[in-house]
Amino acid sequence: MRFRLLFLPCVMAAAMMQPVLSQSTSMSLPTSVEAGKAFSIPIAGSGKATLYIIGLGQVLKRDVQLGQTTSFPAGSLYNAGRYLAVLAVDSSTQSGEFDILPVNKPTGLSLLVRPSRLPVGLHDGITGAVYIFDAYHNLITAPTHISFELSGPSGGAQQRSMDTKDGSAWTSMDSTGQQGVDRFVARVGDISSNRVVSQVPGDPCGLKMTARQSGQKLLLATDPVRDCNGNAVSDGTIITFTESFGGGQSTVDVPLKHGVAEAQLTNHNGATISVASGIVLGNQIHWKN
Amino acid sequence: MLKSLLFLSTILICASGIGEAQATVRIEQSDLHGPRALPEQTRAAVIRDYLQSWQTLRSALEQNRSDLVARSFVGTAKDKLTETIGQQSALGIKTNYQDRSHDIQIIFYSPDGLSIELTDKVEYDVQLFDHDRVKTIQHIIARYVIVLTPAEVQWRVRVFQAAGE
């Protein structure tokens, strides 16, 4: 009710400000025009007038001859949206609306893939979202078929396809079991956009160490550290060795080097030695000389 | 369900700038086709910033000041509005866009959280001035598709486009 009361004065003002053109003067507007296409507006009557085409994307103004067809060459209106056509003769106006529609041929994809780097073997770990645009950077809102593909270094590929909804679409894919560089591709018709996704090894799996005595020291070394898919865990990953003896504890953090971690601890007969990487625990050794 | 109904029926009144004019704002229940849940704070911020963009475009177009556009627009939407202002300026035209009502629905929140798409069945009046003489006022109803992306402290409109029904 409030809205109606507020709007009423505007309508009345508009009515007062728009003397109707003579009945012999009228323009025939198209309902819609594809962006960038030529179009024309036949205008009946006689004499001269000014034609305004008003929109949020573009504005045109033409002096026109009534009784003739006003032609707009290709490229005149290319920003999609609702346009208001106003024909003004002296203080009289006539107006109407029409739409400029996106060209239904995608030429641009705005693709965002996340993350760019992730561990192997994550379910739905990779997502891609896309918006599709025509040559004039108009969002193509008509449903358009799009396909997504994630291909790994081994050549295997995951594929999804769907129709866009109001110009957008998304999908999620699993990171594969093999480390390396994957390629995420979105494809619409004959255009495509791709992103690189780096898959790195996951957490260590089956972490195992061995110990041997060397004088007053214990030499500890892990087996080659791998994730649960058999990928070598990256050098630099921190491995923690812990020795517990007589109520005390000593810890050594070492980075993986060439796939293994090595450390020296004091040789205590009866000590318990454990190995871990982050929250992943490895084996324990109860040391006896 | 009750929450949804309450949300659906929520009608906000939004001060919309000049004069006594106020736009009514209706927020439809979200119909998200993305996997990411939309936090209530984010939803409120997006709608607030989108409605602010109508005030921005109004100020920019009625004064032909392209420097105002960046307050609420970015990317393609900013470029297109800037182009329009340049054309208006060259032709001696000014326009006044007064939004009257909004019927907003959020339809897509991208998985990465870096874009939100919404539709708005908006009613607005367009007033056309040619060399400061009023030529006409027209009432328009159109469905807009809007994509917003986060900036430093607000959401900015990246795509702003009326779409056919």
Interface residues (C-beta under 8 A of the other chain):
Chain A: R2 F3 L6 F7 C10 V11 A13 A14 M17 Q18 S32 T50 Y52 I54 G55 L56 G57 Q58 V59 L60 K61 N79 A80 G81 R82 L84 V86 A88 T93 S95 E97 D99 L101 P102 L112 R114 D124 T127 G128 A129 Y131 F133 H137 N138 L139 T141 K165 D166 G167 S168 W170 S172
Chain B: I13 E20 A21 Q22 T24 H33 G34 P35 L57 L61 T76 D79 K80 L81 E83 T84 Q87 Q88 L91 I93 T95 Y97 Q98 R100 S101 I107 F108 S110 P111 D112 L114 S115 E117 T119 D125 V126 L128 D130 V134 K135 T136 I137 Q138 H139 I140 A142 V145 V147 V159 F160 Q161 A162 A163 G164
